[in-house]
Amino acid sequence: MPLLADPPLRLAGHTMGTPEYSLVEALHLFAQLGLEGAEIICQEDYRCGLSPRASREEAVALGQQARELGVRPVALTPYIWAINALDPQERAAALAELNGVIRLAGALGACFVRVYAGSFPPGSDRWQERWEVLVASLRQLAHLAEEEGVVLAVENHFNTMTPSAALTVRLVEEVGSPAVGILYDQANLSFQGDEDYPEAIALQAGRIVLVHVKDFVPLEAGGAFQASQVFVVREEERRVRSRVVGEGCLPWPAILQRLVASGYRGWLSLEYERRWHPQDLPPAPEGLRRSAEYLRQVLRMLVPAEG
């Protein structure tokens, strides 16, 4: 396992929040805002991301540039979800792509690679078969992750096989590798209607390696949440609106206090969703600044965990 943040919780920017910027411009902005880390999207054709086709030398240079700015590369975040595909060729292609991202993360000096637990949208079938393929895939990926000194952070995420905290814990336990942990995302759990934070943190305690921080307000329109894609919720499917952290409905002071009490000592990645929902959120210099200022106020008020 990589060394986590000390003091207990540190703030990282996320390049999802900076779609109008180049990656280097975003790192400069994070530094200006006092954010100590960066979660970096790894995807082709996204301006504020690292290409999965980047060379190892490019990743090394980017990592050095970030550290010179005082910004630690925290995670690489690809959009790959076919690692539980029942078609062997589709699965092999996804694994090959993720292997490349893991190698880039090692060269970058990142702590984590964000991983989707496969794909399981509404209407999917053969759950147990896909689950077994997913476990086998993560065990295979974990060997390379250990070699590269990174941890695979499996996210609580809709339309994957870990939409809930309980399923995420089950997966990590079945994989059984120190190179596979949990990316805790309470916003995802809450708007999906899964576990609230006391249960989610209690279930996942000791396995959480990274935390996403974002906020939202529910729309008046009712109905159960359902999305057709893995990585984004289409406008017509939305049941919430994104908000600056501290200006939505999530009780972040209580969530962070419970995290600290559970023993978590790591990064808080500001998953500011301006890439997907720019109509909801102000530009990053304002919205990320307000989010970070709010979180710093909260962190100053946390009571240290006993022991």
Wavefront OBJ file of the C-alpha trace (Angstrom):
o trace
v 0.000 0.000 0.000
v 1.309 3.509 -0.753
v 1.777 6.002 2.027
v -1.381 8.039 2.506
v -1.684 11.683 3.336
v -0.284 13.071 6.578
v -1.780 15.265 8.115
v -4.794 12.958 8.160
v -6.837 14.411 5.282
v -5.594 16.365 2.282
v -7.450 17.957 -0.605
v -6.920 17.052 -4.252
v -8.402 18.622 -7.340
v -9.992 16.473 -10.042
v -9.631 17.294 -13.722
v -13.330 16.501 -14.208
v -13.780 19.995 -12.795
v -11.562 21.734 -15.339
v -12.780 20.801 -18.841
v -11.894 24.255 -20.196
v -8.232 23.857 -19.170
v -5.285 21.938 -20.463
v -3.879 19.436 -17.980
v -0.896 21.638 -17.159
v -3.160 24.677 -16.727
v -5.322 22.669 -14.330
v -2.300 21.663 -12.246
v -1.322 25.333 -11.988
v -4.876 26.195 -10.895
v -4.843 23.454 -8.247
v -1.578 24.836 -6.925
v -2.976 28.375 -6.832
v -5.997 27.121 -4.874
v -3.770 25.348 -2.352
v -4.885 21.875 -3.425
v -2.080 19.471 -2.644
v -3.002 16.674 -5.044
v -4.607 15.903 -8.381
v -6.854 13.137 -9.656
v -6.203 13.055 -13.391
v -8.584 11.683 -16.004
v -6.892 9.203 -18.347
v -8.921 9.219 -21.538
v -8.397 9.933 -25.198
v -9.774 13.200 -26.589
v -10.369 14.912 -23.231
v -8.489 18.193 -23.124
v -7.799 18.076 -19.389
v -6.611 14.487 -19.240
v -3.664 12.240 -19.918
v -3.955 10.110 -23.038
v -3.866 6.341 -22.391
v -1.439 6.277 -25.325
v 1.028 8.597 -23.599
v 4.547 7.269 -23.288
v 6.136 6.355 -19.990
v 8.532 9.268 -20.503
v 5.598 11.689 -20.879
v 4.055 10.401 -17.655
v 7.344 10.731 -15.773
v 7.721 14.315 -17.011
v 4.145 15.205 -16.062
v 4.603 13.780 -12.581
v 7.760 15.782 -12.092
v 6.073 18.964 -13.313
v 3.170 18.438 -10.922
v 5.449 17.846 -7.943
v 7.443 20.980 -8.760
v 4.154 22.884 -8.429
v 3.529 21.231 -5.056
v 0.734 19.046 -6.445
v 0.985 15.289 -5.830
v -0.400 13.012 -8.561
v -2.961 11.106 -6.501
v -4.851 9.005 -9.036
v -5.264 8.228 -12.698
v -8.921 7.819 -13.642
v -9.750 5.891 -16.814
v -13.194 5.054 -18.220
v -12.868 1.314 -18.772
v -15.697 -0.977 -17.706
v -15.544 -4.198 -19.775
v -13.362 -6.118 -17.319
v -16.371 -8.294 -16.466
v -17.378 -8.870 -20.092
v -18.349 -12.441 -20.905
v -16.855 -12.086 -24.378
v -13.173 -13.078 -23.946
v -11.911 -10.680 -26.618
v -13.816 -7.710 -25.174
v -12.513 -8.486 -21.703
v -8.940 -8.960 -22.945
v -9.023 -5.579 -24.691
v -10.240 -3.871 -21.509
v -7.569 -5.565 -19.404
v -4.851 -4.578 -21.864
v -6.010 -0.955 -21.736
v -6.098 -0.956 -17.931
v -2.646 -2.512 -17.779
v -1.407 0.432 -19.807
v -3.054 2.900 -17.423
v -1.513 1.128 -14.415
v 1.936 1.428 -15.975
v 1.335 5.123 -16.647
v 0.255 5.616 -13.026
v 3.473 4.017 -11.843
v 5.526 6.280 -14.094
v 3.530 9.321 -12.998
v 4.104 8.486 -9.333
v 0.375 8.283 -8.626
v -0.950 6.414 -5.596
v -4.077 4.981 -7.217
v -5.888 3.988 -10.383
v -9.660 4.499 -10.151
v -11.385 1.319 -11.380
v -14.972 0.610 -12.352
v -16.220 -2.764 -11.132
v -17.182 -3.819 -14.604
v -20.532 -2.930 -16.093
v -23.997 -4.050 -14.998
v -26.660 -1.620 -16.270
v -30.417 -2.220 -15.966
v -31.512 -5.249 -17.940
v -28.203 -7.085 -17.583
v -28.226 -10.798 -16.847
v -25.877 -13.636 -15.780
v -24.844 -11.754 -12.654
v -22.849 -14.553 -11.028
v -20.864 -15.300 -14.184
v -19.980 -11.646 -14.645
v -19.040 -11.358 -10.972
v -16.635 -14.301 -11.218
v -15.047 -12.803 -14.330
v -14.718 -9.468 -12.511
v -12.970 -11.056 -9.521
v -10.566 -12.901 -11.816
v -9.831 -9.714 -13.776
v -9.055 -7.683 -10.657
v -6.778 -10.406 -9.316
v -4.894 -10.337 -12.611
v -4.650 -6.532 -12.630
v -3.540 -6.474 -8.990
v -0.278 -8.266 -9.803
v 0.834 -5.465 -12.130
v -0.459 -2.802 -9.721
v 1.747 -4.210 -6.959
v 4.753 -4.156 -9.298
v 4.069 -0.516 -10.178
v 3.444 0.516 -6.564
v -0.155 1.625 -7.076
v -3.489 0.545 -5.593
v -6.625 -0.104 -7.639
v -9.442 1.942 -6.085
v -12.817 0.344 -6.877
v -15.541 2.979 -6.767
v -19.058 2.857 -5.331
v -20.687 3.554 -8.694
v -24.002 3.099 -10.467
v -24.331 0.604 -13.331
v -21.273 -1.330 -12.184
v -21.191 -4.434 -9.987
v -20.431 -2.301 -6.916
v -23.291 0.219 -6.728
v -23.483 -0.286 -2.946
v -20.964 -0.254 -0.119
v -21.873 -3.849 0.758
v -21.093 -5.128 -2.728
v -17.871 -3.113 -2.894
v -16.681 -4.713 0.339
v -17.649 -8.159 -0.912
v -15.666 -7.634 -4.114
v -12.525 -6.375 -2.397
v -12.661 -9.249 0.083
v -13.053 -11.842 -2.674
v -10.185 -10.389 -4.704
v -8.059 -10.526 -1.572
v -5.142 -8.343 -2.687
v -3.440 -5.464 -0.842
v -3.344 -3.714 -4.220
v -7.160 -3.446 -4.386
v -9.134 -1.092 -2.123
v -12.274 1.030 -2.099
v -12.967 4.482 -3.510
v -15.733 5.730 -1.227
v -18.273 8.021 -2.924
v -21.140 8.924 -0.596
v -22.780 11.162 -3.182
v -23.135 8.196 -5.535
v -24.519 6.009 -2.756
v -26.981 8.691 -1.663
v -28.502 9.631 -4.999
v -28.745 5.947 -5.935
v -30.666 5.232 -2.741
v -28.034 2.912 -1.278
v -26.379 3.125 2.171
v -26.297 6.352 4.149
v -22.898 7.432 5.448
v -22.934 5.770 8.917
v -23.570 2.346 7.404
v -21.394 2.915 4.337
v -18.356 3.932 6.397
v -18.876 1.184 8.984
v -19.048 -1.451 6.253
v -16.029 -0.170 4.323
v -13.786 0.912 7.211
v -10.226 -0.248 6.826
v -10.623 -0.791 3.087
v -11.168 2.815 1.920
v -8.103 4.129 0.097
v -9.561 7.252 -1.571
v -12.640 9.448 -1.075
v -14.603 11.446 -3.647
v -16.168 14.658 -2.392
v -19.034 16.312 -4.255
v -22.478 17.657 -3.424
v -25.968 17.836 -4.871
v -29.584 18.773 -4.254
v -32.483 16.491 -5.228
v -34.910 17.526 -7.928
v -38.570 17.810 -7.039
v -39.452 15.162 -9.599
v -39.673 11.801 -7.878
v -38.917 8.348 -9.160
v -36.138 5.874 -8.549
v -32.702 6.621 -9.951
v -31.772 4.768 -13.116
v -29.088 5.531 -15.692
v -28.338 3.990 -19.063
v -24.559 4.513 -19.048
v -21.768 3.704 -16.627
v -19.802 6.928 -16.507
v -22.388 9.693 -16.759
v -26.084 10.342 -16.122
v -27.896 11.763 -19.118
v -29.808 14.982 -18.561
v -33.216 13.359 -18.951
v -32.285 10.691 -16.380
v -31.090 13.028 -13.657
v -32.734 13.127 -10.235
v -30.291 15.645 -8.710
v -28.435 18.858 -9.505
v -24.723 19.223 -8.759
v -23.652 21.860 -6.252
v -20.484 23.371 -4.821
v -19.417 21.302 -1.812
v -21.167 22.591 1.304
v -24.055 24.064 -0.697
v -25.940 20.817 -1.243
v -27.665 18.257 0.939
v -24.773 16.019 1.993
v -23.663 16.440 5.656
v -19.938 16.639 4.984
v -18.929 17.614 8.555
v -20.565 14.443 9.887
v -19.233 12.296 7.028
v -15.648 13.462 7.504
v -15.837 13.120 11.275
v -17.068 9.540 10.865
v -14.283 8.835 8.344
v -11.608 10.073 10.731
v -13.137 8.063 13.568
v -13.037 4.967 11.339
v -9.286 5.393 10.905
v -9.201 6.866 7.411
v -6.048 8.861 6.726
v -5.985 9.815 3.090
v -6.979 12.058 0.232
v -10.262 13.861 -0.392
v -10.610 14.247 -4.150
v -12.911 17.087 -5.207
v -14.881 15.400 -7.974
v -16.316 18.680 -9.224
v -18.579 17.536 -12.057
v -18.335 20.540 -14.349
v -17.325 18.294 -17.259
v -20.736 16.639 -17.242
v -22.992 19.320 -15.709
v -21.599 22.807 -16.488
v -25.076 24.305 -16.191
v -25.102 23.428 -12.469
v -21.690 24.661 -11.403
v -19.589 27.823 -11.656
v -16.171 27.645 -13.355
v -13.417 25.902 -11.419
v -11.610 29.014 -10.103
v -14.768 29.948 -8.219
v -16.441 26.627 -7.516
v -13.336 24.670 -6.557
v -12.178 27.590 -4.411
v -15.478 27.705 -2.527
v -15.480 23.935 -2.120
v -11.924 23.888 -0.804
v -12.542 26.785 1.585
v -15.590 25.030 2.990
v -13.744 21.739 3.448
v -10.827 23.421 5.171
v -13.252 24.976 7.644
v -14.764 21.559 8.274
v -11.367 19.888 8.676
v -10.289 22.471 11.247
v -13.316 21.546 13.373
v -12.854 17.763 13.306
v -12.252 16.053 16.630
v -9.198 13.751 16.489
v -10.029 10.077 16.637
v -9.334 8.414 19.966
v -6.204 6.262 20.078
l 1 2 3 4 5 6 7 8 9 10 11 12 13 14 15 16 17 18 19 20 21 22 23 24 25 26 27 28 29 30 31 32 33 34 35 36 37 38 39 40 41 42 43 44 45 46 47 48 49 50 51 52 53 54 55 56 57 58 59 60 61 62 63 64 65 66 67 68 69 70 71 72 73 74 75 76 77 78 79 80 81 82 83 84 85 86 87 88 89 90 91 92 93 94 95 96 97 98 99 100 101 102 103 104 105 106 107 108 109 110 111 112 113 114 115 116 117 118 119 120 121 122 123 124 125 126 127 128 129 130 131 132 133 134 135 136 137 138 139 140 141 142 143 144 145 146 147 148 149 150 151 152 153 154 155 156 157 158 159 160 161 162 163 164 165 166 167 168 169 170 171 172 173 174 175 176 177 178 179 180 181 182 183 184 185 186 187 188 189 190 191 192 193 194 195 196 197 198 199 200 201 202 203 204 205 206 207 208 209 210 211 212 213 214 215 216 217 218 219 220 221 222 223 224 225 226 227 228 229 230 231 232 233 234 235 236 237 238 239 240 241 242 243 244 245 246 247 248 249 250 251 252 253 254 255 256 257 258 259 260 261 262 263 264 265 266 267 268 269 270 271 272 273 274 275 276 277 278 279 280 281 282 283 284 285 286 287 288 289 290 291 292 293 294 295 296 297 298 299 300 301 302 303 304 305 306 307
